[in-house]
Amino acid sequence: MNTTGFTVHNTIWRSRRLRDALVAYAFILPWIIGFVLFVGGPIVASFGLSFFRWKMIAPPRFYGLTHYINMFTSDELFRISIWVTFKFVLISVPIGQILALGLALLLNQRVVMLGFWRSVFYLPAVVSGVAGSIIWVWMYHNELGIVNNGLQLIGLEGRNWLFDRPMVLGALVVKSLWNIGIPMVIYLAALQGLPQQLYEAADIDGAGEGAKFFAITLPMLSPAIFFNVVMGIITSVQTFAEPYVMTGGGPDNATLFLGLHLYQSAFHFLKMGYASAMAWIMFLIIFGLTAFQFRLASRWVYYEGDAR
Amino acid sequence: MTHREKMTRRTFLRLGGTVAGAAALAACAPVASPQDDSSTAGASAAEPITIRYGRHDPGGGVNITLDAFREEYPDIDVKIEQIGEFHAKIPALAAAGTLPDVVRSWEAMALDLGRNNQFIDTQPYVDGEMNFNPEDFYENWWNYPVEEGKRFGIPDAAAPHVTFYNADLFDAAGVEYPDKDSFTWTDFEEKARAISDPDNQIWGSETIPVGWHMFSVKQVWQNDGRFYSPDYRECWLDKPETIQAIQFWADMLLDGNVMPSPSQIVGIGGAGAAAELLAAGKIGMQRMGSWITGSLVEAGFRFNVVAEPSQARRDTITHGAFNAIAATSDNKDAAWTWLNYNTSTQGIYNYASEANFPGTRRSSNAIEPFPWVADVDFEVDWDVIPEALDYGHILPGPANEGESLKLIGDALEKVYSGVAKAAEIFPDVASHVTDVIADI
């Protein structure tokens, strides 16, 4: 091919690439517009607002870092909400992951009506947080609820779960376990991709079921566990619908999650700037926890093909 | 057969891009508000001015007023907008500058929107009406939405709290009925104790709805105390009258022999079931808003009504709302025409009739049939209900009410659950609340 031919070919190739890129951008343009208007824009705006005092019904006033300072020095409810959220994450994430993995192991066996059971355990995950919370309000109902009536059948006394200070956070943890269908499906997919030759080799070596689980299954599942734990912590820190619908943050602020306190600050107290600052602190908490997990991941997460 | 040209990818993309761009521009364009419509009204005399009337409920009896208004003012078209999630959406509309021309908002919200210049001062309009008689309104209601000489609304109907009692339960316990002319906290406690039989789940009084902390406001008033100073700049939760009042009722609540305690009420339907419990003969007295009359009549038992028990003075809550004109309205004169019509003697009566409330105008309450009177075959002292407007008060309206109520509510919850005494925690809470409400 002579030089002219090469140049023409190169120009055509470039214009084709440009056209392909334009076509691609044209197709994702509606999403980009939506993202900028409804996600990216508000994120940037909330950062700016966090330095203003804005009641919505009056013009914003510059406040500097006052919101951030007040949050840590004078807002008792912020301290409570951090503690409530921390406790919830600490309890619900490990229990949820263990149960999800357990269920996935069971549903990875050859059992009758396997498809049905998988659907049943996944089904609650497709129910919206609000609808699910309303169902659980009824399940926890003192007189009519299935929980207390079930306990009564086995001779145990029920509680007023959502109004009992020592019990209410536990009640919300149990509700959160209703949604383990999502991590369960991820574990299930990971289990089905495990290389069988490892188990065959272990069988030849005479390994028992327990040894195979701890020496093969868990290490091979570690990327899925890592992903689920990261996602579990993020969603738990952001918990909102359950306390909003089921308890309103009570009794006595026992379920005042960070997300709920943020919402109340914005829409009940009309402290939009303060709520924005709180949202950024929430982001930093999530970012910090996630970064911490990524740092620890190199010690326990095994990726096939990685040099260890 | 028609020949259809094949669309090229370029044509398709160009067309798609144009449509998407147009849609995005249309979405970004400011919403055409009714005010915009009205600005063209001058160009075409036939086009009526549109007034948006925002309220939290569908309006009920207001539609009767609206029909009459349309006949009298065909050049003004009033559209009622029912706004759900009122407490969140009204500030959002205010922030966007799209508040309805006339807004019907609750006590503290009306004052706060007014203070922040979202509502205009309607006093000049009142002064401009030849036949407007402010004295027709109950004094507390007329004076409430006024700050620094500016009037941020005109009231319509009001629902006062009074004491309903189950006459059959009083008879069964051999207890005298409450005295209409003199009913004190001491009388209340004595009668309630005499009726109470907790073993059989019968109590003399309904419980205190702990979560509904504004219920406590009236108890404080009755003891001559206040939640806030008259200018709403200071929290008076730490005053002896306030502490004494809350502790008195908390002690009765926790006692379990006057009203169901928080643990006792759990097994019998919760605080929200008070009207049902009264009708079922499980509680003797219920201090509540006059809106429960309908359910009591439906239940078909013999009841009567007296004022709330008094201590240092007779007082009660009277719930209601105010109609105000948004500062962003382009048609303030037309908005006033509708507002004034809707809060006229007949306008208030129309709404009150549907809601079974008395009106905030005395002249509305003179029209028969009286909205608060129900058709029963036993004697009821119905006059007690409108009389409450003479001495009752409207819920306080400090700035930053939401946050201050959260702090007060949390403190009340501790006292009512027996975790703390009012005297121990109220001084700290009062100072904290003062900081919040003074931060205007």
Chai-1 contact restraints between the chains, C-beta under 6 A:
chainA,res_idxA,chainB,res_idxB,connection_type,confidence,min_distance_angstrom,max_distance_angstrom,comment,restraint_id
A,A26,B,L13,contact,1.0,0.0,6.0,A-B,restraint_1
A,A26,B,G17,contact,1.0,0.0,6.0,A-B,restraint_2
A,I33,B,A24,contact,1.0,0.0,6.0,A-B,restraint_3
A,M56,B,P91,contact,1.0,0.0,6.0,A-B,restraint_4
A,M56,B,A95,contact,1.0,0.0,6.0,A-B,restraint_5
A,I57,B,P91,contact,1.0,0.0,6.0,A-B,restraint_6
A,I57,B,A94,contact,1.0,0.0,6.0,A-B,restraint_7
A,I57,B,L113,contact,1.0,0.0,6.0,A-B,restraint_8
A,I57,B,N116,contact,1.0,0.0,6.0,A-B,restraint_9
A,I57,B,Q118,contact,1.0,0.0,6.0,A-B,restraint_10
A,A58,B,N116,contact,1.0,0.0,6.0,A-B,restraint_11
A,N142,B,V266,contact,1.0,0.0,6.0,A-B,restraint_12
A,N160,B,V266,contact,1.0,0.0,6.0,A-B,restraint_13
A,D252,B,E413,contact,1.0,0.0,6.0,A-B,restraint_14
A,F267,B,A88,contact,1.0,0.0,6.0,A-B,restraint_15
A,H268,B,G402,contact,1.0,0.0,6.0,A-B,restraint_16
A,F269,B,G402,contact,1.0,0.0,6.0,A-B,restraint_17
A,F269,B,E403,contact,1.0,0.0,6.0,A-B,restraint_18
A,L270,B,P91,contact,1.0,0.0,6.0,A-B,restraint_19
